[in-house]
Amino acid sequence: MPLLHVYNPDTDYALAAGSHNYTPPEAIRRMRARNALLPLSYMGADDALLVMDADAPLDGNNDARILAPGSLTDWSRFTANPWGWNVTIARYLRKNCPGIKGIPDDASLERLRLLSHRRTSRRFLSMLHMRNVALDIALPEELTDEQDAMEYFMEHGKAFFKAPWSSSGRGILFADDIASDLVRQWVHGVIAKQGSVMAEPFYPKHLDCATEWFVAPDGSASFTGVSLFEASRRGKYHHNLQGSQMDLWNRIGVLDSSLIEAQRDVLQSVAAGSYSGPVGIDMLVLHNGAVHPCVEINFRNTMGSILIDPSDKSLSI
């Protein structure tokens, strides 16, 4: 069945809100509109693209596969395929694309919301530790008390504080050269809005990379490739680097099949019964050559996943 793609990069913010009526910040909405045509670069010939925003840059683009809300009376020939799922986009599609297939029920979306919390990274790392992977990487801590967070800051100095739901480096505070009162203010705001804050040590990185996956409805996880990207020292995403899968694998330089298999086993355990779809596991290669095998997990499309050419068979794991 053809897919109906929707670019909704605000999905992590909507997960944080947990509301059917969430409205993203204007800056995020403008980004959504500006990049609304991104799915044209990877969707199938029979698929279609739903553009949510009236100010999306459509001038001169006459692709008949680009659709507006309400442009069809029967959407039942499509299966919905947003960038990421949450209750807001589910409600939007039910309202604007009546009859469309593939919208998860609210119980499934709540399981995804909980799975997308950054505490899942702690669980993932803990399970890797039990497989003797990444024993030198400390587990992130989830803190619900502002004072506990400040004590963590005083103990570690250089530390990352992260909002439980956020993306692309937003919602991250690298507390290395920031006054303690500003750290306290930031932590207070995150705990007030999202109930907790995640804290983890600083690791001197050499590069940022990820493994990309697809979790099938039966819970099995298929490795689809690797991605290599650049991010600031404070964790803000800049852009992905392109190349064949073998080229990217060699540029990363330190991955091996045993790590891939360990990630597969843990991902299948973590996602079982809660999620089916694309997954990206962000990692770090450290200056000493060690690998941080799970900085965060994205249960949605990623810029790395959409750049993988399905016909690229240069890497076989």
PAGUFI-943052 format. One record per residue (C-alpha): residue number from 1; residue in three letters; x, y, z. Coordinates in nm, 4 decimals, always signed. Layout:
N
SITE:k:r:xx:yy:zz
SITE:NUM:ALA:X:Y:Z
...
//
This chain:
317
SITE:k:r:xx:yy:zz
SITE:1:MET:+0.0000:+0.0000:+0.0000
SITE:2:PRO:+0.1383:+0.3482:-0.0855
SITE:3:LEU:+0.2655:+0.5576:+0.2029
SITE:4:LEU:+0.1576:+0.9089:+0.2907
SITE:5:HIS:+0.4670:+1.0859:+0.4228
SITE:6:VAL:+0.4534:+1.3795:+0.6614
SITE:7:TYR:+0.7561:+1.5761:+0.7754
SITE:8:ASN:+0.6900:+1.6616:+1.1408
SITE:9:PRO:+1.0280:+1.7356:+1.3061
SITE:10:ASP:+0.8391:+1.8699:+1.6073
SITE:11:THR:+0.7534:+1.5124:+1.7057
SITE:12:ASP:+0.9886:+1.5025:+2.0077
SITE:13:TYR:+0.8366:+1.8234:+2.1425
SITE:14:ALA:+0.4897:+1.6768:+2.0970
SITE:15:LEU:+0.5984:+1.3643:+2.2850
SITE:16:ALA:+0.7141:+1.5840:+2.5718
SITE:17:ALA:+0.3801:+1.7632:+2.5804
SITE:18:GLY:+0.1790:+1.4408:+2.5547
SITE:19:SER:-0.1202:+1.6415:+2.4312
SITE:20:HIS:-0.3573:+1.5906:+2.1398
SITE:21:ASN:-0.3584:+1.9683:+2.0923
SITE:22:TYR:+0.0127:+2.0475:+2.1075
SITE:23:THR:+0.1321:+2.3503:+1.9086
SITE:24:PRO:+0.5087:+2.3688:+1.8393
SITE:25:PRO:+0.7132:+2.6846:+1.8955
SITE:26:GLU:+0.7032:+2.9127:+1.5924
SITE:27:ALA:+1.0720:+2.8542:+1.5143
SITE:28:ILE:+1.0121:+2.4775:+1.4950
SITE:29:ARG:+0.6972:+2.5250:+1.2878
SITE:30:ARG:+0.8904:+2.7413:+1.0409
SITE:31:MET:+1.1568:+2.4705:+1.0144
SITE:32:ARG:+0.8808:+2.2170:+0.9462
SITE:33:ALA:+0.7421:+2.4372:+0.6696
SITE:34:ARG:+1.0835:+2.5184:+0.5229
SITE:35:ASN:+1.1778:+2.1494:+0.4929
SITE:36:ALA:+0.8316:+2.0122:+0.4194
SITE:37:LEU:+0.9409:+1.8635:+0.0864
SITE:38:LEU:+1.2244:+1.6585:+0.2388
SITE:39:PRO:+1.0379:+1.3245:+0.2028
SITE:40:LEU:+1.0410:+1.3693:-0.1772
SITE:41:SER:+1.4075:+1.2692:-0.1597
SITE:42:TYR:+1.3401:+0.9215:-0.0225
SITE:43:MET:+0.9755:+0.8241:-0.0768
SITE:44:GLY:+0.8564:+0.5687:-0.3286
SITE:45:ALA:+0.7152:+0.6473:-0.6718
SITE:46:ASP:+0.3598:+0.5591:-0.5674
SITE:47:ASP:+0.3792:+0.7387:-0.2323
SITE:48:ALA:+0.2465:+1.0856:-0.1577
SITE:49:LEU:+0.3501:+1.3746:+0.0642
SITE:50:LEU:+0.1137:+1.5677:+0.2888
SITE:51:VAL:+0.2256:+1.9286:+0.3460
SITE:52:MET:+0.0932:+2.0595:+0.6766
SITE:53:ASP:+0.1844:+2.4292:+0.6494
SITE:54:ALA:+0.0402:+2.6821:+0.4050
SITE:55:ASP:+0.3732:+2.8705:+0.3876
SITE:56:ALA:+0.5753:+2.5680:+0.2723
SITE:57:PRO:+0.7929:+2.6588:-0.0312
SITE:58:LEU:+0.5910:+2.4978:-0.3116
SITE:59:ASP:+0.6447:+2.7632:-0.5807
SITE:60:GLY:+0.7350:+2.5976:-0.9081
SITE:61:ASN:+0.6959:+2.2436:-0.7759
SITE:62:ASN:+0.4226:+2.0681:-0.9723
SITE:63:ASP:+0.4768:+1.7190:-0.8342
SITE:64:ALA:+0.1285:+1.5638:-0.8311
SITE:65:ARG:+0.2269:+1.3550:-0.5289
SITE:66:ILE:+0.2264:+1.6659:-0.3062
SITE:67:LEU:-0.1077:+1.6886:-0.1282
SITE:68:ALA:-0.2693:+1.9404:+0.1040
SITE:69:PRO:-0.5005:+1.8597:+0.3971
SITE:70:GLY:-0.8543:+1.8090:+0.2680
SITE:71:SER:-0.7441:+1.7694:-0.0934
SITE:72:LEU:-0.8859:+1.4158:-0.1131
SITE:73:THR:-1.2184:+1.2793:-0.0003
SITE:74:ASP:-1.0876:+0.9238:+0.0410
SITE:75:TRP:-0.7438:+0.8655:+0.1928
SITE:76:SER:-0.7921:+0.4941:+0.2469
SITE:77:ARG:-0.5427:+0.3927:-0.0226
SITE:78:PHE:-0.2574:+0.5332:+0.1891
SITE:79:THR:-0.0780:+0.4163:+0.5009
SITE:80:ALA:+0.0335:+0.7068:+0.7202
SITE:81:ASN:+0.4098:+0.7475:+0.7553
SITE:82:PRO:+0.5065:+1.0608:+0.9508
SITE:83:TRP:+0.8665:+1.1460:+1.0443
SITE:84:GLY:+0.7720:+1.0403:+1.3967
SITE:85:TRP:+0.4570:+0.9333:+1.5782
SITE:86:ASN:+0.2854:+1.1100:+1.8666
SITE:87:VAL:-0.0759:+1.1742:+1.9698
SITE:88:THR:-0.0778:+1.5189:+1.8045
SITE:89:ILE:+0.0093:+1.3958:+1.4553
SITE:90:ALA:-0.2269:+1.1001:+1.4986
SITE:91:ARG:-0.5150:+1.3365:+1.5782
SITE:92:TYR:-0.4171:+1.5624:+1.2870
SITE:93:LEU:-0.4211:+1.2737:+1.0397
SITE:94:ARG:-0.7511:+1.1355:+1.1658
SITE:95:LYS:-0.9071:+1.4791:+1.1188
SITE:96:ASN:-0.7513:+1.5792:+0.7862
SITE:97:CYS:-0.7103:+1.2421:+0.6142
SITE:98:PRO:-1.0244:+1.0423:+0.7041
SITE:99:GLY:-0.9921:+0.6736:+0.6306
SITE:100:ILE:-0.6119:+0.6669:+0.6177
SITE:101:LYS:-0.4572:+0.3423:+0.7385
SITE:102:GLY:-0.1843:+0.2768:+0.9919
SITE:103:ILE:-0.2556:+0.5266:+1.2716
SITE:104:PRO:-0.1589:+0.3686:+1.6068
SITE:105:ASP:-0.4121:+0.3787:+1.8874
SITE:106:ASP:-0.3566:+0.6030:+2.1897
SITE:107:ALA:-0.2296:+0.3169:+2.4071
SITE:108:SER:+0.0404:+0.2356:+2.1509
SITE:109:LEU:+0.1351:+0.6017:+2.1240
SITE:110:GLU:+0.1688:+0.6280:+2.5020
SITE:111:ARG:+0.4013:+0.3262:+2.5026
SITE:112:LEU:+0.6088:+0.4994:+2.2343
SITE:113:ARG:+0.6124:+0.8201:+2.4367
SITE:114:LEU:+0.7506:+0.6400:+2.7413
SITE:115:LEU:+0.9997:+0.4501:+2.5267
SITE:116:SER:+1.1226:+0.7787:+2.3747
SITE:117:HIS:+1.2113:+0.9188:+2.7188
SITE:118:ARG:+1.5881:+0.9481:+2.7568
SITE:119:ARG:+1.5798:+0.7075:+3.0493
SITE:120:THR:+1.5592:+0.4387:+2.7796
SITE:121:SER:+1.9218:+0.5198:+2.6938
SITE:122:ARG:+2.0162:+0.4350:+3.0522
SITE:123:ARG:+1.8298:+0.1055:+3.0290
SITE:124:PHE:+1.9920:+0.0330:+2.6921
SITE:125:LEU:+2.3430:+0.1011:+2.8254
SITE:126:SER:+2.2759:-0.1063:+3.1355
SITE:127:MET:+2.1790:-0.4032:+2.9207
SITE:128:LEU:+2.4920:-0.3543:+2.7076
SITE:129:HIS:+2.7000:-0.3539:+3.0273
SITE:130:MET:+2.5524:-0.6939:+3.1119
SITE:131:ARG:+2.6899:-0.8109:+2.7768
SITE:132:ASN:+3.0344:-0.6696:+2.8655
SITE:133:VAL:+2.9990:-0.3812:+2.6193
SITE:134:ALA:+3.1099:-0.0264:+2.7111
SITE:135:LEU:+3.2092:-0.1019:+3.0692
SITE:136:ASP:+3.3961:+0.2303:+3.0938
SITE:137:ILE:+3.0863:+0.4354:+3.0090
SITE:138:ALA:+2.8898:+0.5574:+3.3101
SITE:139:LEU:+2.5143:+0.5200:+3.3101
SITE:140:PRO:+2.3160:+0.8451:+3.2771
SITE:141:GLU:+2.1269:+0.9440:+3.5900
SITE:142:GLU:+1.7650:+1.0563:+3.5991
SITE:143:LEU:+1.7209:+1.3320:+3.8572
SITE:144:THR:+1.3860:+1.4639:+3.9756
SITE:145:ASP:+1.5201:+1.7072:+4.2340
SITE:146:GLU:+1.6853:+2.0374:+4.1422
SITE:147:GLN:+1.9330:+2.0161:+4.4298
SITE:148:ASP:+2.0431:+1.6651:+4.3270
SITE:149:ALA:+2.1149:+1.8035:+3.9812
SITE:150:MET:+2.3237:+2.0865:+4.1246
SITE:151:GLU:+2.5205:+1.8391:+4.3364
SITE:152:TYR:+2.5865:+1.6368:+4.0215
SITE:153:PHE:+2.7050:+1.9555:+3.8513
SITE:154:MET:+2.9390:+2.0421:+4.1392
SITE:155:GLU:+3.0806:+1.6889:+4.1470
SITE:156:HIS:+3.1389:+1.6463:+3.7736
SITE:157:GLY:+3.2114:+1.9993:+3.6523
SITE:158:LYS:+3.1865:+1.9248:+3.2822
SITE:159:ALA:+2.8533:+1.7497:+3.2519
SITE:160:PHE:+2.5596:+1.7224:+3.0154
SITE:161:PHE:+2.2060:+1.7827:+3.1355
SITE:162:LYS:+1.9341:+1.6723:+2.8983
SITE:163:ALA:+1.5593:+1.7177:+2.8836
SITE:164:PRO:+1.3875:+1.3762:+2.8792
SITE:165:TRP:+1.2277:+1.4513:+2.5406
SITE:166:SER:+1.4152:+1.6666:+2.2872
SITE:167:SER:+1.6008:+1.6289:+1.9582
SITE:168:SER:+1.8864:+1.7509:+1.7377
SITE:169:GLY:+2.0793:+1.8897:+2.0322
SITE:170:ARG:+1.7931:+2.1059:+2.1542
SITE:171:GLY:+1.7070:+2.0500:+2.5179
SITE:172:ILE:+2.0730:+1.9837:+2.6048
SITE:173:LEU:+2.2878:+2.1887:+2.8406
SITE:174:PHE:+2.6658:+2.1378:+2.8402
SITE:175:ALA:+2.7510:+2.2788:+3.1807
SITE:176:ASP:+3.1224:+2.3375:+3.1406
SITE:177:ASP:+3.1551:+2.7154:+3.1361
SITE:178:ILE:+2.8100:+2.8232:+3.2532
SITE:179:ALA:+2.7456:+2.9983:+3.5826
SITE:180:SER:+2.5832:+2.7763:+3.8438
SITE:181:ASP:+2.2787:+3.0017:+3.8791
SITE:182:LEU:+2.2089:+2.9632:+3.5063
SITE:183:VAL:+2.2515:+2.5863:+3.5324
SITE:184:ARG:+2.0059:+2.5831:+3.8235
SITE:185:GLN:+1.7572:+2.7947:+3.6283
SITE:186:TRP:+1.7754:+2.5632:+3.3249
SITE:187:VAL:+1.7452:+2.2450:+3.5328
SITE:188:HIS:+1.4539:+2.3917:+3.7305
SITE:189:GLY:+1.2656:+2.4678:+3.4079
SITE:190:VAL:+1.3162:+2.1217:+3.2613
SITE:191:ILE:+1.2099:+1.9412:+3.5793
SITE:192:ALA:+0.9046:+2.1656:+3.6080
SITE:193:LYS:+0.7977:+2.0902:+3.2502
SITE:194:GLN:+0.9035:+1.7275:+3.2031
SITE:195:GLY:+0.9319:+1.5874:+3.5542
SITE:196:SER:+1.3039:+1.5071:+3.5566
SITE:197:VAL:+1.6368:+1.5804:+3.3938
SITE:198:MET:+1.8990:+1.3363:+3.2685
SITE:199:ALA:+2.2618:+1.3913:+3.3714
SITE:200:GLU:+2.5732:+1.2289:+3.2310
SITE:201:PRO:+2.9484:+1.2920:+3.2285
SITE:202:PHE:+3.1368:+1.4664:+2.9516
SITE:203:TYR:+3.3366:+1.2409:+2.7172
SITE:204:PRO:+3.6017:+1.3907:+2.4850
SITE:205:LYS:+3.4713:+1.2918:+2.1441
SITE:206:HIS:+3.6483:+1.2358:+1.8150
SITE:207:LEU:+3.3312:+1.2064:+1.6066
SITE:208:ASP:+2.9554:+1.1507:+1.6159
SITE:209:CYS:+2.7987:+0.8520:+1.4445
SITE:210:ALA:+2.4938:+0.6286:+1.4609
SITE:211:THR:+2.3658:+0.2874:+1.3721
SITE:212:GLU:+2.0335:+0.2803:+1.1890
SITE:213:TRP:+1.7699:+0.0116:+1.2348
SITE:214:PHE:+1.4194:-0.0951:+1.1482
SITE:215:VAL:+1.2100:-0.2779:+1.4055
SITE:216:ALA:+0.9469:-0.4999:+1.2452
SITE:217:PRO:+0.5991:-0.5578:+1.3932
SITE:218:ASP:+0.7177:-0.8969:+1.5230
SITE:219:GLY:+0.9899:-0.7215:+1.7265
SITE:220:SER:+1.2887:-0.8258:+1.5159
SITE:221:ALA:+1.5452:-0.5519:+1.4488
SITE:222:SER:+1.7175:-0.5221:+1.1113
SITE:223:PHE:+2.0435:-0.3299:+1.0825
SITE:224:THR:+2.0054:-0.0898:+0.7894
SITE:225:GLY:+2.3419:+0.0864:+0.8059
SITE:226:VAL:+2.5528:+0.3526:+0.9724
SITE:227:SER:+2.5552:+0.7284:+0.9590
SITE:228:LEU:+2.8207:+0.9890:+1.0346
SITE:229:PHE:+2.7330:+1.3421:+1.1334
SITE:230:GLU:+2.8747:+1.6600:+1.2765
SITE:231:ALA:+2.7506:+1.8209:+1.5965
SITE:232:SER:+2.8812:+2.1028:+1.8107
SITE:233:ARG:+3.0700:+2.0407:+2.1328
SITE:234:ARG:+2.7431:+2.1263:+2.3085
SITE:235:GLY:+2.5602:+1.8509:+2.1217
SITE:236:LYS:+2.3678:+2.0554:+1.8642
SITE:237:TYR:+2.3227:+1.8707:+1.5354
SITE:238:HIS:+2.4754:+2.0377:+1.2283
SITE:239:HIS:+2.4592:+1.8008:+0.9305
SITE:240:ASN:+2.5203:+1.4465:+0.8082
SITE:241:LEU:+2.8189:+1.3401:+0.6020
SITE:242:GLN:+2.7504:+1.1423:+0.2885
SITE:243:GLY:+2.9227:+0.8432:+0.1323
SITE:244:SER:+2.8727:+0.4741:+0.0647
SITE:245:GLN:+2.8032:+0.2561:+0.3633
SITE:246:MET:+3.1488:+0.1003:+0.3454
SITE:247:ASP:+3.3059:+0.4453:+0.3211
SITE:248:LEU:+3.1194:+0.5673:+0.6304
SITE:249:TRP:+3.2008:+0.2464:+0.8194
SITE:250:ASN:+3.5701:+0.2899:+0.7416
SITE:251:ARG:+3.5652:+0.6583:+0.8366
SITE:252:ILE:+3.4120:+0.5694:+1.1728
SITE:253:GLY:+3.6873:+0.3119:+1.1970
SITE:254:VAL:+3.6199:+0.1385:+1.5284
SITE:255:LEU:+3.2899:-0.0489:+1.4876
SITE:256:ASP:+3.2685:-0.4260:+1.4615
SITE:257:SER:+3.0039:-0.6905:+1.4114
SITE:258:SER:+2.9989:-0.7894:+1.7794
SITE:259:LEU:+2.8823:-0.4393:+1.8795
SITE:260:ILE:+2.6166:-0.4442:+1.6072
SITE:261:GLU:+2.4853:-0.7781:+1.7305
SITE:262:ALA:+2.4834:-0.6606:+2.0929
SITE:263:GLN:+2.2872:-0.3498:+1.9936
SITE:264:ARG:+2.0445:-0.5661:+1.7962
SITE:265:ASP:+1.9777:-0.7954:+2.0922
SITE:266:VAL:+1.9232:-0.5066:+2.3338
SITE:267:LEU:+1.7102:-0.3061:+2.0895
SITE:268:GLN:+1.4812:-0.6034:+2.0364
SITE:269:SER:+1.4406:-0.6403:+2.4133
SITE:270:VAL:+1.3805:-0.2692:+2.4709
SITE:271:ALA:+1.1359:-0.2118:+2.1845
SITE:272:ALA:+0.9438:-0.5386:+2.2130
SITE:273:GLY:+0.5704:-0.4742:+2.2159
SITE:274:SER:+0.6141:-0.0970:+2.2233
SITE:275:TYR:+0.7333:+0.0155:+1.8802
SITE:276:SER:+0.7692:-0.0779:+1.5171
SITE:277:GLY:+0.9530:+0.1465:+1.2713
SITE:278:PRO:+1.2889:+0.3172:+1.2107
SITE:279:VAL:+1.5343:+0.3635:+1.4976
SITE:280:GLY:+1.8618:+0.5545:+1.5171
SITE:281:ILE:+2.1138:+0.4880:+1.7956
SITE:282:ASP:+2.3479:+0.7865:+1.8340
SITE:283:MET:+2.7028:+0.7053:+1.9454
SITE:284:LEU:+3.0387:+0.8719:+2.0074
SITE:285:VAL:+3.3867:+0.7690:+1.9064
SITE:286:LEU:+3.6141:+0.9024:+2.1783
SITE:287:HIS:+3.9652:+1.0425:+2.1394
SITE:288:ASN:+4.1091:+0.7261:+2.2953
SITE:289:GLY:+3.9381:+0.5117:+2.0297
SITE:290:ALA:+3.6687:+0.3789:+2.2605
SITE:291:VAL:+3.3037:+0.3800:+2.1567
SITE:292:HIS:+3.0155:+0.5241:+2.3555
SITE:293:PRO:+2.7523:+0.2874:+2.2112
SITE:294:CYS:+2.4356:+0.4777:+2.3070
SITE:295:VAL:+2.4199:+0.8511:+2.3658
SITE:296:GLU:+2.0526:+0.8558:+2.2742
SITE:297:ILE:+1.7961:+0.6523:+2.0835
SITE:298:ASN:+1.5571:+0.8041:+1.8292
SITE:299:PHE:+1.2406:+0.6032:+1.7732
SITE:300:ARG:+1.1592:+0.7798:+1.4462
SITE:301:ASN:+1.3217:+0.8677:+1.1168
SITE:302:THR:+1.6588:+1.0407:+1.1347
SITE:303:MET:+1.8595:+1.2380:+0.8814
SITE:304:GLY:+2.1036:+0.9485:+0.8812
SITE:305:SER:+1.8404:+0.6864:+0.8050
SITE:306:ILE:+1.6932:+0.8680:+0.5061
SITE:307:LEU:+2.0364:+0.9090:+0.3461
SITE:308:ILE:+2.0957:+0.5335:+0.3305
SITE:309:ASP:+2.0486:+0.4114:-0.0255
SITE:310:PRO:+1.8583:+0.0779:-0.0147
SITE:311:SER:+2.0590:-0.0363:-0.3193
SITE:312:ASP:+2.3931:+0.0237:-0.1415
SITE:313:LYS:+2.5166:-0.3235:-0.0560
SITE:314:SER:+2.8793:-0.2206:+0.0062
SITE:315:LEU:+2.8561:-0.3022:+0.3779
SITE:316:SER:+2.7577:-0.6513:+0.4865
SITE:317:ILE:+2.7182:-0.7132:+0.8610
//
